[in-house]
Amino acid sequence: MNMDMKVIEQMVEQALKEIAAEQPQKFTAPKVERYGVFDTMDEAIEAAAEAQKILLFSKIEDRQKYVDALRAAILKRENLELVSRLAVEETEIGCYEHKLIKNRLAATRTPGTEDLVTEAVTGDNGLTLVEYCPFGVIGAITPTTNPTETIINNSISMIAGGNTVVFSPHPRAKKVSQMLVKILNKALIEAGAPENLITMVEEPSIENTNKMIEHPKVRVLVATGGPAIVKKVLSSGKKAIGAGAGNPPVVVDETADIEKAAKDIVAGCSFDNNVPCIAEKEVFAVDQITDYLIHYMKLNGAFQMTDPTLIERLVTVVTNEKGGPKTSFVGKSAQYILKQLGILVDESVKVIIMEVPKDHILVQEELMMPILPIVRVPNVDLAIEYAHEAEHGNRHTAMMHSKNVEKLSKMAKIMETTIFVKNAPSYAGIGVGGEGFTTFTIAGPTGEGLTSARSFCRKRKCVMTDAFSIR
Ligand code: COA
């Protein structure tokens, strides 16, 4: 009996030892896939810096493969719908159907490695190459207005250019940005790319953005956002690319196809509830055609306000004490805005229009809401002058509806905008119904304008003397 007990005790002791030995293994937490999302900014930057060292030595063919993987990931229906829906839900800005268009556009029309065209000069002294080379780690700040479009667009351009990127999304778009960064990294890893070509922190904040701005391993800063953040990166002392405010005007003269102009203006102004920085924000119409234009705008979904008291109530509701847009109204629909004034309309109403003088706040302030003031002017030359004034030298985007080639050229020259759209909605300027590539970082203040892979590269020279000229 005693013997048996001893054996049993030994067996129990042995079993407990085995369990104890097994425990660490048994309770090891499963590996959590970060897919580029880190607890701290330091970790996010260090990881992107390590990844860039690998990317630097990968083939251009591989970089293109990674770009193609990013495109394919976004074009997967469930991903496209998920990020578009989540962007609207989280930020409460814009409209789902238009986010689908913009995200698809960013995936398909952002240039890849083909943008990096090598220049070669040969002569008696040999061969010189000038090539677009990466900066290293780029710190990119993205907005609430176009959160996913900007991340997709910047990721493709920056990785095509051989850089890795640390995103600092607007805190009010953190969930959708995280989701997107994970989707993109997963696709990259599946395509054989190094981990962490794209990173961000779990909790984006002003503090974390400041850390990113100051970190020595972040070589370039790119800010797509409101005036405050653009100003901040431009005063960082680092190379910075800033894409900020616009206030794009539209001029319509007496030679235009007025019915088409009315339709195009309403369509452009209401696209994603007016948040694209290229969208029509105010109209200068030649007196002779203004009534005709307004009539056709109303037939295409414009709601006209004529009562000056109501217009002033609208201003009070949608602007803040500094005269800028009230954040809670940015990217809201015309139907929603009118409801706050006690006016009930159906979804066919896309834009709120009103006639106002040229110095009115609705003309001079960029609101990013489907509110479109119309200024009646005696002639096209004055219309162009007022449009220039209202754009405040941002040199961002302008539209003109006219068949007068001379006046079209005059306005294009005077405005000096990065994008000038003739006889079409503003979105033709980013490739929806217009030719050319797309960008969601339109860098007027720093001069890069339409950014693409080459905007995020340094031009470097490689010189071979006395050989390789075969002329
Ligand atoms: N990460 C951390 N902080 C950010 C940030 C980011 N990605 N983006 C902005 N911030 C900061 C700003 O610097 C500002 O800081 P401050 O208070 O210390 O000055 C603060 O957040 C608030 O800025 P913001 O969110 O811009 O102010 P807001 O809520 O009053 O304005 C908008 C909201 C939508 C009107 C404004 O962001 C805007 O104009 N966006 C336009 C974006 C855009 O589409 N630009 C053109 C692209 S081509």
Boltz pocket constraint, residues with backbone or C-beta under 6 A from the ligand:
constraints:
  - pocket:
      binder: B
      contacts: [[A, 141], [A, 142], [A, 143], [A, 144], [A, 145], [A, 146], [A, 168], [A, 169], [A, 170], [A, 171], [A, 204], [A, 205], [A, 206], [A, 209], [A, 224], [A, 225], [A, 226], [A, 227], [A, 228], [A, 229], [A, 232], [A, 243], [A, 244], [A, 245], [A, 275], [A, 276], [A, 277], [A, 325], [A, 327], [A, 330], [A, 440], [A, 441], [A, 442]]
      max_distance: 6.0
